[in-house]
Amino acid sequence: MSTFEPDPLSAVDVQPLSTVDLEAGLTELEELVGLLAQAPDDAERVPDKAAQRLLTAAVRLYVAKVRAGSPAAAFPDEDAITATEVVVAVSRMLEAVEVEVFELAVWQNWGVTGKGA
């Protein structure tokens, strides 16, 4: 069974980021990802490490927001992502951190995931 580890970012001094800077960068990134979604073979041109870093940063940001009490849903609207895309990503993420699906259910019941909090 895996263990719960404290957030390594909790001790990091993060400098304020302009919302304008963040929105501009995010818009550019979304456009690039949108192009890759239209031509899946081009996704191979993106280094695995880059995709991993992006996913890691997004997950850490979202978890920080949840821990800070944000009620925001994981996605901006129900059409933002498919169930298949979520299952593929979550399955690989759970595998990477050696968490079984039944463990996820236990964590949800404990309130560790922020579900229902």
C-alpha positions in Angstrom: 0.0 0.0 0.0 1.3 3.5 -0.8 1.9 6.1 1.8 0.6 9.7 1.9 3.5 12.1 1.6 3.5 15.8 2.5 3.4 18.3 -0.3 7.0 19.2 -1.3 5.8 22.6 -2.5 4.5 23.7 0.9 7.9 25.0 1.9 8.7 26.7 -1.4 8.6 30.5 -1.6 6.6 31.2 -4.7 6.8 34.7 -6.2 3.5 36.3 -7.3 2.7 35.7 -11.0 0.7 38.2 -13.0 -2.7 36.8 -14.0 -2.1 38.4 -17.4 1.2 36.5 -17.8 -0.4 33.2 -16.7 -3.5 33.7 -19.0 -1.3 34.5 -22.0 1.0 31.5 -21.5 -2.0 29.2 -20.9 -3.8 30.4 -24.0 -0.6 29.7 -26.1 -0.3 26.3 -24.5 -3.9 25.4 -25.1 -3.6 26.4 -28.8 -0.5 24.1 -29.2 -2.3 21.2 -27.5 -5.4 21.8 -29.6 -3.2 21.5 -32.7 -1.7 18.2 -31.5 -5.2 16.8 -30.7 -6.1 17.5 -34.4 -3.0 15.6 -35.6 -2.3 12.9 -33.0 0.8 11.7 -34.9 2.4 15.1 -34.2 2.1 14.4 -30.5 5.2 12.1 -30.9 7.2 15.2 -31.6 6.6 16.4 -28.0 9.2 14.9 -25.7 7.8 12.6 -23.1 9.6 14.6 -20.4 7.8 17.8 -21.5 4.4 16.2 -21.3 5.3 14.7 -17.9 6.4 18.1 -16.6 3.3 19.8 -17.8 1.0 17.2 -16.2 3.0 17.4 -12.9 2.7 21.1 -12.8 -1.0 21.1 -13.6 -1.7 18.4 -10.9 0.3 20.3 -8.3 -1.5 23.6 -9.0 -4.9 22.0 -8.9 -4.2 20.2 -5.6 -2.9 23.4 -4.1 -6.1 25.1 -5.1 -8.2 22.3 -3.6 -6.2 22.4 -0.4 -6.7 26.1 -0.2 -10.5 25.5 -0.3 -11.3 26.2 -4.0 -14.6 24.7 -5.0 -13.6 24.7 -8.7 -14.4 21.6 -10.7 -11.5 19.7 -12.3 -12.5 20.9 -15.7 -14.0 24.2 -16.9 -17.0 22.5 -18.5 -18.4 19.0 -19.2 -17.2 19.0 -22.8 -13.6 20.0 -21.9 -12.4 16.4 -21.8 -13.7 13.0 -22.5 -14.2 10.2 -19.9 -11.8 8.1 -22.0 -9.1 10.8 -21.8 -9.6 11.0 -18.0 -9.4 7.2 -17.5 -6.3 6.9 -19.6 -4.5 9.7 -17.7 -5.7 8.7 -14.2 -4.9 5.0 -14.8 -1.3 5.9 -15.8 -1.0 8.4 -12.9 -2.1 5.8 -10.4 0.2 3.2 -11.8 3.2 5.7 -11.7 2.7 6.3 -8.0 1.8 2.7 -7.2 -1.8 3.4 -6.0 -4.4 0.8 -6.6 -8.0 1.7 -7.5 -9.3 0.3 -4.2 -6.8 2.5 -2.4 -8.1 5.6 -4.2 -11.6 4.7 -2.8 -10.2 4.4 0.7 -8.5 7.8 0.4 -11.8 9.4 -0.8 -13.6 7.9 2.2 -10.8 9.4 4.5 -11.3 12.8 2.9 -7.7 13.0 1.7 -8.6 13.7 -1.9 -10.8 16.7 -1.1 -13.9 14.9 -2.3 -16.9 16.2 -0.5 -14.8 18.5 1.6 
